[in-house]
Amino acid sequence: MNEKSDASTNGAVRKTLIFSAILIAGGIGGCIAGLVNGDAPPMVMGAIAAVCGALLAILSVLARRKTRS
């Protein structure tokens, strides 16, 4: 790969990691709100969001590793 596409890929990975961090934080916030209110749907949706954010972060890190090799 050339340097321009490496920089583009690294920028996309960085933005994806930021989005996944926001998704994880929002998911944890949803779980806490569900616990405080005693509602199951926010807890379930928050857990799903947090897990999806973690998976997205893992895939982003793997994508960055793939471009460096």
Backbone bond lengths (Angstrom), bond angles and torsions (degrees), N, CA, C in turn:
res aa  C-N    CA-C-N  psi(-1)  N-CA   C-N-CA  omega(-1)  CA-C   N-CA-C  phi
1 M - - - 1.448 - - 1.516 109.83 -
2 N 1.293 115.09 151.90 1.447 117.62 177.80 1.523 110.17 -90.14
3 E 1.329 115.88 170.98 1.467 120.83 -174.12 1.516 112.33 -65.75
4 K 1.337 117.66 -34.01 1.459 120.19 -178.14 1.523 111.07 -67.05
5 S 1.313 117.88 -42.54 1.467 119.19 179.73 1.523 111.20 -73.32
6 D 1.343 118.12 -29.94 1.463 120.95 174.03 1.525 110.48 -63.19
7 A 1.331 116.40 -44.01 1.462 120.33 178.95 1.516 110.51 -65.39
8 S 1.324 116.82 -38.89 1.459 120.72 178.55 1.522 111.16 -65.23
9 T 1.322 116.29 -42.67 1.462 120.53 178.84 1.517 110.82 -66.30
10 N 1.318 117.77 -42.74 1.468 120.88 178.60 1.524 111.48 -62.96
11 G 1.333 116.82 -37.55 1.463 120.38 176.64 1.516 111.70 -65.20
12 A 1.318 116.52 -41.55 1.460 120.45 178.60 1.521 111.14 -66.60
13 V 1.323 116.87 -39.53 1.467 120.73 178.45 1.521 109.95 -65.68
14 R 1.315 117.80 -41.45 1.465 121.68 179.10 1.527 110.63 -61.72
15 K 1.323 117.02 -44.72 1.459 120.81 179.14 1.525 111.20 -65.52
16 T 1.315 116.96 -37.28 1.461 120.63 178.10 1.524 110.69 -66.98
17 L 1.319 117.50 -38.58 1.467 120.75 177.25 1.529 111.13 -65.00
18 I 1.319 117.24 -38.81 1.461 120.48 177.10 1.523 109.94 -64.11
19 F 1.331 116.66 -44.78 1.459 120.41 178.37 1.522 111.32 -61.95
20 S 1.318 117.37 -41.29 1.464 119.55 -179.46 1.526 111.04 -67.88
21 A 1.330 118.05 -34.15 1.467 120.57 176.32 1.527 110.66 -64.69
22 I 1.328 116.41 -40.97 1.460 120.63 176.75 1.522 110.39 -64.98
23 L 1.314 116.92 -40.08 1.466 121.63 178.79 1.525 111.15 -64.11
24 I 1.314 117.07 -41.98 1.465 120.91 178.45 1.531 110.13 -65.17
25 A 1.325 117.01 -45.26 1.469 120.51 -179.89 1.529 110.87 -63.14
26 G 1.315 116.85 -42.09 1.465 120.31 177.61 1.514 112.10 -64.93
27 G 1.316 116.44 -39.07 1.459 120.56 178.05 1.516 112.29 -64.35
28 I 1.312 116.23 -42.23 1.466 120.17 177.95 1.527 109.66 -65.96
29 G 1.328 116.68 -39.81 1.465 120.42 176.54 1.525 111.59 -62.13
30 G 1.330 117.00 -39.44 1.460 120.76 176.93 1.517 111.99 -64.47
31 C 1.319 116.34 -40.47 1.473 119.98 177.12 1.520 111.10 -62.91
32 I 1.307 116.61 -43.53 1.463 120.26 179.64 1.528 110.80 -65.03
33 A 1.336 116.44 -42.97 1.463 119.75 178.47 1.522 110.85 -62.28
34 G 1.325 117.59 -39.07 1.450 120.80 177.45 1.516 112.27 -65.62
35 L 1.321 116.05 -38.44 1.464 119.82 177.88 1.524 111.31 -66.34
36 V 1.327 116.29 -42.41 1.456 120.73 -178.82 1.529 110.85 -64.94
37 N 1.333 116.36 -42.46 1.464 120.94 -177.70 1.523 113.11 -85.74
38 G 1.309 117.37 -14.69 1.455 120.69 -177.89 1.520 113.52 77.37
39 D 1.321 117.10 21.63 1.471 121.98 179.67 1.515 110.22 -100.45
40 A 1.313 115.59 134.51 1.462 120.43 -179.64 1.532 113.50 -77.37
41 P 1.356 120.23 -40.44 1.475 118.67 -176.34 1.531 114.80 -57.60
42 P 1.341 119.99 -43.83 1.472 117.00 177.51 1.525 113.14 -64.00
43 M 1.325 116.73 -32.97 1.464 119.28 178.29 1.522 110.50 -66.69
44 V 1.332 116.59 -43.90 1.472 120.83 -179.15 1.526 110.52 -66.48
45 M 1.326 115.57 -48.19 1.475 118.79 -179.29 1.530 111.41 -65.13
46 G 1.326 117.13 -37.15 1.460 120.56 177.48 1.513 111.77 -64.97
47 A 1.332 115.96 -40.84 1.465 119.56 178.27 1.526 110.67 -64.78
48 I 1.319 116.38 -41.74 1.471 120.30 178.46 1.529 109.98 -62.99
49 A 1.330 117.40 -43.62 1.466 120.87 179.71 1.527 111.25 -63.14
50 A 1.323 116.74 -42.26 1.468 119.99 -179.24 1.528 111.09 -65.47
51 V 1.320 116.82 -41.84 1.474 120.31 178.97 1.526 110.62 -66.44
52 C 1.319 116.76 -42.82 1.476 119.60 178.47 1.527 111.24 -63.70
53 G 1.322 117.08 -38.91 1.458 120.52 176.51 1.517 112.07 -63.09
54 A 1.327 116.12 -40.09 1.466 119.90 178.37 1.530 110.62 -66.32
55 L 1.319 116.93 -42.67 1.470 120.05 178.05 1.522 111.34 -63.41
56 L 1.324 116.57 -40.51 1.458 120.36 178.39 1.517 111.10 -63.71
57 A 1.321 116.94 -39.15 1.470 120.52 177.87 1.521 110.81 -65.05
58 I 1.322 116.79 -41.39 1.469 120.27 178.57 1.527 110.54 -62.90
59 L 1.316 116.91 -44.56 1.465 120.04 179.18 1.527 111.57 -64.34
60 S 1.323 117.12 -35.60 1.468 120.72 178.44 1.521 111.29 -65.84
61 V 1.324 115.94 -42.98 1.469 119.60 178.50 1.525 110.09 -64.35
62 L 1.319 116.68 -40.93 1.464 119.39 177.78 1.522 111.54 -65.15
63 A 1.318 117.95 -36.02 1.463 121.00 177.29 1.520 110.70 -65.04
64 R 1.324 116.66 -40.22 1.467 120.02 178.21 1.525 110.47 -64.47
65 R 1.325 116.75 -41.10 1.471 120.32 179.32 1.519 110.40 -64.56
66 K 1.331 116.90 -37.67 1.465 121.45 -178.48 1.525 110.41 -65.39
67 T 1.343 117.93 -37.56 1.463 119.98 -178.28 1.519 111.52 -74.37
68 R 1.312 118.20 -22.95 1.462 120.71 -178.80 1.523 112.30 -83.11
69 S 1.328 117.36 -20.32 1.468 118.78 -177.65 1.499 112.35 -85.64
